[in-house]
């Protein structure tokens, strides 16, 4: 009554159930080739089985789709609340950020934003250097 087939096989007409995708494939009465390759497996499903299993699968989808949204949303919100209440080490180690500075740019080894370099100077970042340069040019323009 129920027979197993693989994708690409030539079969008689009827309704075949893909075990991989869970979808039903209809082959015309004259027969035809099942879609897919040798990794796809099908079961020839009798019409009463299709009439029962099809709606049950649709009902399961309609029930579990909203539930899957909750299963994603609840841990996300819990993580946000936990992060707001308990400061993590990443927040404490982040330090002061400067707008307009690329923190993804590679830094020389052993130096980071605002740390002392081997020659004793303090590296303040490109934005601070740019602000100093702009201030110097404005000062020169006012003097001239």
Secondary structure, 3 states (H helix, E strand, C coil): CCCEEECCCEECCEEEEECCCCCEEEECCCCEECCCCCCCEEEECCHHHHHHHHHHHHHHHHHHHHHHHHHHHHHHHHHHHHHHHCCCHHHHHHCCCCCCCCCCCCCCCCCCCCCECCCCCECCCHHHHHHHHHHHHHHHHHHC
